[in-house]
Amino acid sequence: MLSDEQIKNLKDDFEKLNTNLNQLENAIHTETQSPSTLKH
């Protein structure tokens, strides 16, 4: 079994991953919504 401390750490890591994923999705959404940023 995992200790309470390990579970807490895993939850913290999961929260960080979720935050990073949301930021990435927002960035992709922004890129796809604004054609001006896609010009080379």
Residue pairs with C-beta under 8 A, 6 or more apart in sequence:
2 10
30 37
31 37
31 38
